[in-house]
Amino acid sequence: MKIAYYPGCTLKTSAKNLNDSAVAAMAKLGVELVELDRWNCCGAVYSLADDDLLHQVAPVRDLIRVKDMGYDKVITVCSMCYNTLARANNLVRNDEEKRYTLNSFMEEETDYNGEVEVVHLLTFLKDEIGWGKLKEKVTKPLSDLKISPYYGCTLTRPRDIAIDSADNPRIMHDFLEALGAQVVNNPAGIECCGSYQILSNPDAAYSNINKIISTAINRGAEAIASSCPLCEFSLGKRQKQATEKFGDGKTLPTFYFTQLLAVALGVDDALMHFEIGHEKSRELLASKNLVGA
């Protein structure tokens, strides 16, 4: 099976551990992620200004690329990219006047009327592969691994593009259970990681990060799984500063959900790029005999 794939900017640089593990894992499942021709940055954040149509050009142009390639569905793994693309898609589908303005502005592009479906990889795994079939494909069950799923903001909000309930999401829980992991529920797993406040108000962000990490640790988690490079930056790269400032200094390894998928499916360790993630990530998996030391 082939399906259009939008990687996004960060997945080609600092989050190649998210990209490469996703592509390799899906190949193990018989799915070829076909990268879009001439894709551009989606804009990273969906503009909330009602008159900011220019901000929608970037994501809509990516959706035009999907249409021009002959696909009616596009997969993305970054939750920020998913949120931005899906909300821009809804705008085009539901607002005739703005759709006309966007198409007129991009006069050299194919007219776009919302023909493409934007799908997050977790949703694709749930609906197109199925948890039962995924479980059958697992060659290295994560049975001795206690993982706390972290959803953050953009997978579950707003309601019209959310992939699960904002109050009690289950999709990543079910995904991890299919891989054989012991899932540790974290009530703070649906709270914001601090996002861009890490730059403008770092103490506020650090307080959020500490709450998410400390709650997971107190509930017995050995690691956290996420799907967002910005969340990984906060929870992975900045958690030590956060827990030292607002907590007891304890930290947790962090993984992208695609890395755990790749491990469970027996993908070559080199494609998971543990060296650019949390310093204890490989060490934890090696202690469970899931990867080499």
N, C-alpha and C positions, 0 to 999 in steps of 0.2 A: 504494500500500500504506500502511495506517495501522498504527501500533504504539504501545502505551502507553510513555510516557517519564517516568522519574523524574529530575529535574534535581539536586535536593539544594540545600542552603542556599548554599554558597559560589558555585555557578554563577549565582546570581541577584545576586551582589554583586562580590566581588573576582575571581571567575573567570568573569565573563560572556564573556570571550574564549574560554573552553572551551565554554560553552553555545551562544552565538550562532553560532559557526563550525560546531558540530555540527549544529544545526537547519538552517542554510542549506545545508550540504554534503549532508545527507541528502535535502533537497528536490530538489537537483540529480540525485540518484540515484533519484528517484521515490518516496521514502519520507517520509511525514509522521509526525513524532514528536509524538504526542498527549500533552501534559502531564497528569499525574494531577490529578483534582479533589481539592482540600483535602489535598494531601500535607503531611507534616510532616518535620522532621529525622529522619534514619534512626538517629541516635544517634552517628554519626561513627566510633565504634570499637566493635567487637564485644566484649562482655564475656566474659572467660574464667572468671569465677566461676560455678561450677556451680549455685549457688542464687540467682543474680541474674536471675530471670525478669522482673522489672520492667523491666530494661534492654532486653528483647526486645519490649516492647509497641510502641515507636516503629517499628521496621522491619516488624513483622508488620502493624501498622495500615496502613502504606503498601501492603503486598501485598494487603490486603483492599480497598483503593481500586482496585487493578488488577482484582481479581475483580469488584467491584461495577460497574465500567465495561464489563464483558463481554469483557475480554481474558484470555488465558492466558499471556501473555509480556510482560515489561517490560524496556525497554532503559535502561541507565544508562551514563554516560561517565566519571564520577569513579571511580577504582579503589577509593578508600576506601568510597564508597557501595556499589559492587558487592560488595565483600568483606563488608560488614555485612549487606546485604540477603540475599545468597546464603547466608551462614552461619546467619542467623536462619531462613531458609526450610528449610534442611536440618534444623535443630532441630525445627521443627514437623512435618516429614515423618517423622522418625525416632524421635521420643520421644513416645509416646502420652500419657503422664502429663502432661508439660509442655504438650503441645498442648491437652489438656483444661483445664488450669489457666489458660492464656492465654485460651482462648475463654470460659471462665467469668468471668474478670476483665473482659473486654471484652464484657459481656453485651448492650450496645446495638449492637454491631457484628455483621456477618455472620460466622458461624463460618468459620474458615479452616483448611484441612487440607493446605496445600502445593500447591494447584492451579496456582499461577503459576510460570513459569520465569523466573529472573532471568538476564539476558544482558548481558554487556558489549558495547559498540558494536564493539570490534575483532572479537569472536567473530561478531557479526551480519554484519559486512562479509566475514569469511572464509567463513562457512557459507551465508548467504542471498544475498549479492551475488556473491561469488567474486572472487578476485584478477584473473582474466582479464577479467571484465566491468568491474571497477573500472578496470583499465588502459585499456580501450576508452573509458571516459568522461572520461579525463584530457585536458584541453585545454591545460594548461600543465605539461608534464613537468618534474619537479624534477631534471633530468639533470645540472645543474652544481652540485648541492648535496650536500655531504658531511655526513650526519646520523648521529649516534650514538643509537640507541634506548636509553631508560632505562625499565626495568620496575619497579624498586623491589621492595617486599615484597608488596603486597596483590593484585597480579594473579596471582602465581604461588604463593601460600601461603594457607591450607594446601592440601594435595594434592586434597582432595575437592571444592573449589570453584575451584581454579586454572584459568585459561584456557590455560595452557601449562606446560611443564616448568620447575621452579624452577632447575634446573642449566643448562639450555641452551635457553632459550625462543627461538622463531622468529617468533611471530605479528607482532610489530611490525617485524621485519626484512622479512618478506614484504609487509607493508602498505606500507612505505616503498619497497620495490623496485617494487611495482605503480604507485606514483606517479612512478617514474622516478628516484628519488634514489639516490645512491651511499651505501650503508650501511656505516658504520664500526663494526665490532664492538668493544664495550667490556666486558672481563671484569668491571669494577666496576659494570656496568649492572644487575646483579641484587642489588647490596648496598643496605642501608638508607641513605637520605639523611640520617639523623639524627632524622627525625620530630620528636616532641615533646621530644626531648632538647635541641632548640634553645633551650628555655626552662629546663629543669632542669640541663642539663650542656652548655652551648654549645660548649665546647672539643671534647668528644667528637663532637658534630654537625659542627662545622667541620672536624675531621679527616676524617670520612667524606665530606663535600662536596668537600673538596680532592682526595681520592683519585679520586672519580668524575670531576670536571672535568679534573684533570691527566692522567688516563689517556686520556680522550677526546681531549684536545688532542695528546698525544704520539702517538696513533694517526692523527692527521690530520683529526679531525672539525672541522667549522665550526660545528656547533650540536648541541644535544641535544633530543630529543623525548620527552615524557612524557604521562601521562594523569591525574596526580594533583595537585590544588591544593596539598596539603601539600608534595609533592616540588618543585613549582614554586616555592613559597615558599623552600625550602631551596636548591635549585639555581639559581634565578633571582635572588631578592631577597637572598640571603645569600652568594652565591658569592664576591663580591669580598672580603668580610671573611674568608672561609674561606681563599681562596687567598693572600691577603696574610699571614695568620697562619701557615699551614702549608705554603705553596708559593711560587711565583714571582710571584704576583699576576695571572697571566693568566686571562682569563674567556672564556666562550662564550655566544653568544645561546641562549636557550631557547624552545621552542615546545611548545604542546599538539599532539598528533597530529591533532586536528580542525582546527587552523589550517592545517597543511600539506595536509590533505585539501581544505580549502576553497580554498586557493591553487591546487592542482592542478586543481580542477574549475571554476575561473574565477569564484568567488564575489566579490561586491563587497568591496573591501578594508575598508570601514568596519565590516563585520560581524566582522572578525577582531580588532579592538581591540588592535592592537599597542602602543598607547600605555600600556596597563597591564601589559605584560610587560617582558621584558628590553630595556634601552634600545637595544641594537644589533640587535634582531630585524628591524625593518622595513629598516634600513640594509643588512643582509645580503641580504635578498630583493630589494631594489631594485638592488643591485649585480649580481644575476643576471637582472635584467629580469623578475622575477616579479610585482612590485607597483610602484606608483608611488613616487617618492621622497618 
